[in-house]
């Protein structure tokens, strides 16, 4: 029974995270957050782009928790 709970937990977490990532990409990154994400769709020089700030933004709540 424990394996069934683990599988259900894994599939549920995977489905939620995929849905969350899709929502954030469509409505935040291509919406009001376009000013940061736009750099991801354009050629750039250098090692970093403004879009890289999303890693910091999304990691901050996890670090805080």
Secondary structure per residue as TSV (DSSP state, phi and psi in degrees):
chain	resnum	aa	ss	phi	psi
A	1	X	-	360.0	-33.6
A	2	X	H	-62.1	-39.0
A	3	X	H	-65.1	-36.2
A	4	X	H	-65.0	-43.7
A	5	X	H	-62.8	-41.1
A	6	X	H	-63.8	-43.0
A	7	X	H	-65.3	-44.7
A	8	X	H	-62.5	-40.5
A	9	X	H	-63.8	-43.6
A	10	X	H	-62.8	-49.9
A	11	X	H	-63.7	-41.5
A	12	X	H	-63.4	-44.9
A	13	X	H	-64.9	-41.3
A	14	X	H	-61.7	-47.8
A	15	X	H	-62.6	-43.2
A	16	X	H	-63.0	-46.5
A	17	X	H	-65.7	-38.2
A	18	X	H	-64.5	-43.3
A	19	X	H	-63.6	-41.6
A	20	X	H	-64.5	-43.9
A	21	X	H	-63.2	-42.5
A	22	X	H	-61.3	-47.5
A	23	X	H	-60.3	-47.7
A	24	X	I	-63.6	-40.3
A	25	X	I	-67.3	-44.6
A	26	X	I	-72.8	-46.8
A	27	X	I	-98.4	-21.0
A	28	X	I	-102.8	-57.7
A	29	X	I	-66.0	-37.4
A	30	X	I	-97.4	8.7
A	31	X	I	-112.6	-118.4
A	32	X	I	-70.4	-15.2
A	33	X	T	-94.9	14.4
A	34	X	H	-60.0	-30.9
A	35	X	H	-59.9	-27.4
A	36	X	H	-90.1	-42.3
A	37	X	H	-74.7	-23.0
A	38	X	G	-54.4	-36.1
A	39	X	G	-62.9	-23.4
A	40	X	G	-72.3	-23.4
A	41	X	G	-99.8	5.0
A	42	X	S	-124.1	150.8
A	43	X	-	-62.8	144.4
A	44	X	-	-141.2	156.1
A	45	X	-	-103.8	150.3
A	46	X	S	96.0	-179.5
A	47	X	S	-88.7	-29.9
A	48	X	-	-119.6	161.6
A	49	X	-	-137.3	165.2
A	50	X	G	-58.9	-31.5
A	51	X	G	-58.3	-24.6
A	52	X	G	-64.7	-19.7
A	53	X	H	-64.8	-22.6
A	54	X	H	-62.0	-32.8
A	55	X	H	-61.8	-42.0
A	56	X	H	-69.2	-43.3
A	57	X	H	-61.9	-44.8
A	58	X	H	-77.7	-24.7
A	59	X	H	-80.3	-26.5
A	60	X	H	-55.8	-47.2
A	61	X	H	-63.1	-36.4
A	62	X	H	-66.9	-39.9
A	63	X	H	-67.2	-41.5
A	64	X	H	-62.6	-39.8
A	65	X	-	-71.1	360.0
